[in-house]
Every structure is written in C-alpha cells, then in structure tokens.
Amino acid sequence: MKATGHRYIVTDDYILSGEPIILGTRTPVRAIVELWRQGIAPEAIPAHLPHLTLAQVFDALSYFSDHQDEIQWHIERNRTPEELIDPLVRQP
C-alpha cells in the first residue's frame, strides 16, 4: 500500500491494479467523482456509499482536483462500451 499525500487516499497494486482508493476500502476515487458529476452533493454521497465518511468523500474530491487526468483515465478505462448497453437503458 502506498500513501498519496492525501490522508484517506492510497494505492495498492493488489486492489484495482493500483487505482487510487479510499483507505481501508476497495472504493475507487472515480466512484465518488462519478456520483459528484451526476449532481449528487458531496454531503449526500455517504448516503449512497454508507461505509464512507464525509471527510473521505471530500479527500477523494480533493485528490481528483489534484489528479484530474489520472482519474479521468480510470473513468474511461472502466466505462461500459456503448454497444454493450441495452438500448432500453441508454442515455439519449
């Protein structure tokens, strides 16, 4: 496990291939960023991910602010290809 300079954010080569995660969990920073981008306020994210504290959420968003290209790369890498999404649930 490697520290990142952010109190709650670490990387571990054995968890999600070293993608930044919340310390003590397998929750990637990208999961928090994606909820936030959907319009969910940081204060409401722990209701969606109840194993996280508000401090962890804000630290993940702070990490994202400092490492936007890296997190965006993880988001794109984990995106479901459009052709695999059922047409009934695709976003317009």
Secondary structure as the mmCIF struct_conf table of DSSP 4:
data_model
#
loop_
_struct_conf.conf_type_id
_struct_conf.id
_struct_conf.beg_label_comp_id
_struct_conf.beg_label_asym_id
_struct_conf.beg_label_seq_id
_struct_conf.end_label_comp_id
_struct_conf.end_label_asym_id
_struct_conf.end_label_seq_id
STRN STRN1 LYS A 2 ALA A 3
BEND BEND1 GLY A 5 HIS A 6
TURN_TY1_P TURN_TY1_P1 ARG A 7 TYR A 8
STRN STRN2 ILE A 9 THR A 11
TURN_TY1_P TURN_TY1_P2 ASP A 13 TYR A 14
BEND BEND2 ILE A 15 ILE A 15
HELX_RH_3T_P HELX_RH_3T_P1 LEU A 16 GLY A 18
STRN STRN3 ILE A 21 ILE A 22
TURN_TY1_P TURN_TY1_P3 LEU A 23 GLY A 24
BEND BEND3 THR A 25 THR A 25
STRN STRN4 PRO A 28 PRO A 28
HELX_RH_AL_P HELX_RH_AL_P1 VAL A 29 ARG A 37
TURN_TY1_P TURN_TY1_P4 GLN A 38 GLY A 39
HELX_RH_3T_P HELX_RH_3T_P2 PRO A 42 ALA A 44
HELX_RH_AL_P HELX_RH_AL_P2 ILE A 45 HIS A 48
BEND BEND4 LEU A 49 LEU A 49
TURN_TY1_P TURN_TY1_P5 PRO A 50 HIS A 51
BEND BEND5 LEU A 52 LEU A 52
HELX_RH_AL_P HELX_RH_AL_P3 LEU A 54 ASP A 66
HELX_RH_AL_P HELX_RH_AL_P4 GLN A 68 ARG A 77
TURN_TY1_P TURN_TY1_P6 ASN A 78 ASN A 78
HELX_LH_PP_P HELX_LH_PP_P1 ARG A 79 PRO A 81
HELX_RH_3T_P HELX_RH_3T_P3 GLU A 82 LEU A 84
BEND BEND6 ILE A 85 ILE A 85
TURN_TY1_P TURN_TY1_P7 PRO A 87 VAL A 89
#
